[in-house]
Amino acid sequence: MPIKGTINDSVQTRTFDEPDYKKLAKAVINRAVLDVVGAHGNTGSISKSEKDLIKAMAKRFIRKQNKMLEFWCDMADTDAGHIVDFVNDLTYHINCGSLRKITPHIAVDRFLRKF
C-alpha cells in the first residue's frame, strides 16, 4: 500500500493482475465462442458467405479433442471440455429462444470471468 504524501500516493494498486498470456488466451476463446453463436459484431462489410465461413471455422475450433483448443485453454487455466459444454448450452438456449434478457456477449463475458 502506498504511503500517504509520497509520489506513489495517487497510484492505484492492484492485488492481482493476470499475466498477458492468460488475457490473450481468454480473448482467443472469447472470439471463438462468439463466432460460433454468430455474434460477429458490426459486420456491414462482411458477406453472408464470409459469416458462414467464420462460424464454420469457429465450430471446428470449439470441439472436444482439438489440440489447439486444449492449448489455449491450458494458457487460460480452464478445461477445454468445459468450454465445449458451455458453447453447446449457449447455442441450445439461443436456438430455442430462451436467452432473451441477455446477449451472447454478456453471457460469454460472465462465463469467462469465472476462470
C-alpha positions in Angstrom: 0.0 0.0 0.0 1.4 3.4 -0.9 2.3 5.7 1.9 0.3 8.9 2.2 2.0 12.0 0.9 4.6 10.2 -1.3 4.9 10.2 -5.0 3.1 6.8 -5.2 0.2 8.1 -3.1 -2.1 8.5 -6.1 -1.2 5.3 -7.8 -3.9 2.7 -7.7 -2.5 -0.7 -6.7 -4.0 -4.0 -7.8 -3.8 -7.1 -5.7 -3.7 -9.4 -8.7 -3.0 -8.8 -12.3 -3.4 -11.6 -14.8 -0.4 -12.4 -17.0 -0.6 -11.2 -20.6 -0.6 -14.7 -22.0 -3.8 -15.5 -19.9 -5.5 -12.4 -21.2 -4.6 -13.3 -24.8 -5.9 -16.9 -24.3 -9.2 -15.6 -22.9 -9.5 -13.2 -25.8 -9.0 -16.1 -28.3 -11.6 -18.3 -26.6 -14.0 -15.3 -26.3 -13.8 -14.5 -30.0 -14.2 -18.2 -31.0 -17.3 -18.7 -28.8 -18.9 -15.5 -30.1 -18.1 -16.6 -33.7 -19.8 -20.0 -33.1 -23.0 -18.4 -31.9 -22.9 -15.9 -34.7 -22.3 -12.7 -32.7 -19.8 -11.2 -35.1 -20.4 -7.6 -34.1 -20.6 -4.8 -36.7 -20.4 -6.8 -40.0 -21.5 -4.3 -42.5 -18.8 -5.1 -45.0 -18.8 -8.9 -44.5 -20.9 -11.0 -46.8 -23.2 -13.9 -45.6 -20.8 -16.5 -47.0 -17.9 -14.9 -45.1 -20.0 -15.0 -41.9 -20.8 -18.7 -42.5 -17.2 -19.4 -43.1 -16.2 -17.7 -39.8 -18.9 -19.7 -38.0 -17.8 -23.0 -39.5 -14.1 -22.4 -38.7 -15.1 -21.5 -35.1 -17.1 -24.7 -34.8 -14.2 -26.7 -35.9 -12.0 -25.0 -33.3 -14.5 -25.4 -30.4 -14.8 -29.2 -30.3 -13.6 -31.9 -28.0 -10.3 -33.4 -28.7 -9.0 -30.3 -30.5 -5.3 -29.9 -29.6 -5.3 -26.2 -30.4 -8.3 -25.5 -28.2 -6.6 -27.5 -25.4 -3.5 -25.4 -25.9 -5.4 -22.1 -25.5 -7.5 -23.5 -22.6 -4.3 -24.5 -20.8 -3.0 -21.0 -21.1 -6.3 -19.6 -19.7 -6.3 -22.2 -16.9 -9.5 -23.9 -17.8 -10.7 -27.2 -19.3 -11.5 -27.5 -23.0 -14.4 -29.8 -22.3 -15.9 -27.1 -20.1 -15.7 -24.6 -22.9 -17.3 -27.0 -25.4 -20.1 -27.8 -23.0 -20.7 -24.1 -22.4 -20.9 -23.4 -26.2 -23.3 -26.3 -26.7 -25.6 -25.0 -23.9 -25.3 -21.4 -25.1 -26.1 -22.5 -28.7 -29.1 -24.5 -27.5 -30.5 -21.6 -25.5 -30.1 -19.1 -28.4 -31.7 -21.5 -30.8 -34.8 -22.3 -28.6 -35.2 -18.6 -27.8 -34.8 -18.8 -24.0 -31.9 -16.3 -24.0 -33.9 -13.1 -24.2 -32.8 -10.8 -21.5 -29.1 -11.3 -22.0 -27.0 -11.0 -25.1 -24.4 -13.6 -26.1 -21.6 -11.1 -25.5 -22.7 -10.7 -21.9 -23.2 -14.4 -21.3 -19.7 -15.2 -22.7 -18.1 -12.4 -20.7 -19.7 -13.6 -17.5 -18.6 -17.2 -18.2 -15.0 -16.3 -19.0 -14.8 -14.1 -15.8 -15.2 -17.2 -13.7 -11.7 -18.5 -14.6 
